[in-house]
Structures are given as structure tokens and as C-alpha cells.
Amino acid sequence: MPGMNGIELLGKVKQEYPDTMVVIITAYGSIETAVQAMKAGAVDYLLKPFKPDQLSLVLEKVTQQKRLASEIQYVKGRLDQMTRFDNIIGQSKPCRTSLI
């Protein structure tokens, strides 16, 4: 890539779109760059040439992680709704005075 390497691009993507799941695919990989990529937020790191099964597994993992993240957000939202205090009805003096 002209102008920047994959790790730099990953950093920019994660800075602008932190929820984006990024898979690094490279022909010039090393253990050092794999570690850098994972620390920078990549969900996986593939070396070229790779087998179609490897890519399928990575995409399955990414899909599953994205689904789980969506489920967590949904559950958190429901929990926030269920634990709000704006629907409390009480007869005690503190409840009545705090609602006025």
C-alpha cells in the first residue's frame, strides 16, 4: 500500500470506527507484526497464501463475535430499561416528596 502500512491503516480505522472488526491479510508477515496487529485491535492475522478454509474460519469467528457484541448491546439496553427508577410508585413520604 502506498503511503502507509497495514498496521498504520488498522490504527486509523480503529480510531475512526472503533467497533469495526479488522482482519489483517499480508504476504510479508512476521510474529512481530502479528503481535502489533493484535495489540492494535485486529481480530485476526492471515498470511498469504492461505487456504480457503482458513479464511472461512476467520470469517465465521468475526461473524460470531459481531453477533455476540450485538446481543450484549441489546441485553445492556434491556437491563438499563428494567433498572430505571422513574416508574417507582410508593406511598411513603420520601417517595411522594421526591416525585414532586
N, C-alpha and C positions, 0 to 999 in steps of 0.2 A: 504494500500500500504506500503510495507516495504521501509524504508529509508527516506520517506518524505510524507507529507500530500498533499491533493488536492490543497490547496492554494499555497503551495510551487511549486508544479508542474505547476500550472497555471502561476506563476511568471516566471518560466524558459521558458515555451512555449512562453509567450508574449515577453520575452526578445529576444529569438532566432528568433521567427516568429511573429512579431507584428500584422500582418494582419489576423492571424488565429483567427477564432471565436470559443470560448470555452464555452461549457455548462457544468456546474458542476452538477453531479448526486451523491447524498450521502444518506446514511441511518442514518447518525449522524449529521443532520443539526441543526442549530440554527439561530436566527436572526443575531447574531454577525458574524457568518461565512458567512452567505448570504451577508451581507454588505461588509465584507472583499473581498469576491469573486467578487462582482460587482465593487468595487473600484479597484481591481487588473486587471479588464478587461474582466471578464466573461460576456457573453451576456445574460445568464440566469442561474437559480439555481433550480434544481428539487430535491425534497425529495422522497426517496423510502418509501413505494411503491407508484408509480404514475400510473395514468390511461393512456392507450394508446392515448387517445385524448389529454392529456396534452403534451405528447411527440410530437405528430403530430403538435400541435400549436407552440411549441418551434421550431421545425424543419422548419416549414413554415416561422416563423419570421426570423430565421437565413438565410434561402434561400432568402427571400425578402431583408434583409439587405445586403447580399453579392451581389445581383443583383444591388441594388441601388449604392453600392460602385463602382461596375464596370462601371455603367453608368456615375457616377461622374468623374471617371478617364478618360473615353472616352471624355466627354464634356470638361474637362480641357485640354486634349491633342488637341482637335479641336480648342479650344479657343486660345491656345498657337500658333498654326499654323496660325490662322487668324489674330493675332495681332502682328506678326513678322514684322519688318521694313526692311527686306532685299530685298523686292520686290517693294519698292517705286521707282517710276520713276518721276523725276522732271527736270524742265528746269532752275530753279533759280541757281544762282552762288553757294549758300551754298550747295544745293543738288549735284551739279556737282563736287564740290571740296571735299565733304565728301565721294564720291564714288571712288575717285582716290587713 
